Amino acid sequence: MPIKSYIIHYEEDKKEAFVKELQKLQNCEVFPAKNHDVIVVVTETETEELDTKLYHKLLDVNGLKHLSLVSGFDTK
């Protein structure tokens, strides 16, 4: 079961809309920073295939400026 965490930087003045879009995605939790312009997203999927699909969905969210993988591991 892949579990990964990302730090996301988004386009200026897009935080609320960006968070709403991220919250629509399944298999991830969204943690917006209160005092910085970043969002932490933690994903947990059943398979590598689902993880890859979710990763591409993250990349497709409108307003994404930068996505960094912070940590990832697979619980086999």
C-alpha positions as CSV (number, residue, x, y, z in Angstrom):
1,M,0.0,0.0,0.0
2,P,1.8,3.2,-1.2
3,I,1.7,6.1,1.3
4,K,3.2,9.4,0.2
5,S,3.3,13.0,1.3
6,Y,3.8,16.0,-0.9
7,I,4.3,19.7,-0.4
8,I,2.4,21.7,-3.0
9,H,3.0,25.3,-4.0
10,Y,0.1,26.9,-5.9
11,E,-0.4,30.0,-7.9
12,E,-0.9,33.3,-6.1
13,D,-4.4,34.0,-4.7
14,K,-5.6,30.4,-5.7
15,K,-5.4,28.8,-2.3
16,E,-9.1,28.3,-1.5
17,A,-10.0,27.0,-5.0
18,F,-7.0,24.8,-5.1
19,V,-7.8,23.3,-1.7
20,K,-11.4,22.6,-2.8
21,E,-10.2,20.8,-5.9
22,L,-7.7,18.7,-3.9
23,Q,-10.4,17.7,-1.4
24,K,-12.5,16.2,-4.2
25,L,-9.8,13.6,-4.8
26,Q,-10.1,10.2,-3.2
27,N,-7.3,8.6,-1.2
28,C,-5.7,11.8,0.0
29,E,-5.9,14.2,2.9
30,V,-5.3,17.9,2.5
31,F,-3.5,20.1,5.1
32,P,-3.3,23.7,4.1
33,A,-0.7,25.7,6.0
34,K,-2.1,28.6,8.0
35,N,0.9,30.9,7.8
36,H,2.6,29.9,4.5
37,D,1.6,29.5,0.9
38,V,1.9,25.7,0.9
39,I,-0.3,22.7,1.2
40,V,0.6,19.3,2.5
41,V,-1.1,16.3,0.9
42,V,-0.9,12.8,2.2
43,T,-2.0,10.0,-0.2
44,E,-2.7,6.4,0.6
45,T,-3.7,3.9,-2.2
46,E,-4.1,0.2,-2.5
47,T,-1.8,-0.3,-5.5
48,E,1.1,1.3,-7.4
49,E,-1.3,1.7,-10.3
50,L,-3.8,3.7,-8.3
51,D,-0.9,5.7,-6.8
52,T,0.3,6.7,-10.3
53,K,-3.2,7.7,-11.3
54,L,-3.6,9.8,-8.2
55,Y,-0.2,11.4,-8.8
56,H,-1.3,12.5,-12.3
57,K,-4.6,13.9,-10.9
58,L,-2.5,16.0,-8.5
59,L,-0.5,17.3,-11.4
60,D,-3.6,18.2,-13.3
61,V,-5.2,20.4,-10.6
62,N,-5.6,23.9,-12.0
63,G,-3.3,26.4,-10.3
64,L,-0.5,24.0,-9.4
65,K,2.8,25.8,-9.3
66,H,5.1,23.0,-7.9
67,L,4.7,19.6,-6.4
68,S,7.4,18.0,-4.3
69,L,7.4,14.4,-3.0
70,V,8.5,14.6,0.7
71,S,8.2,11.0,1.8
72,G,7.0,7.7,0.3
73,F,6.9,4.1,1.3
74,D,5.1,0.9,0.4
75,T,3.7,-1.4,3.1
76,K,4.0,-4.8,1.5
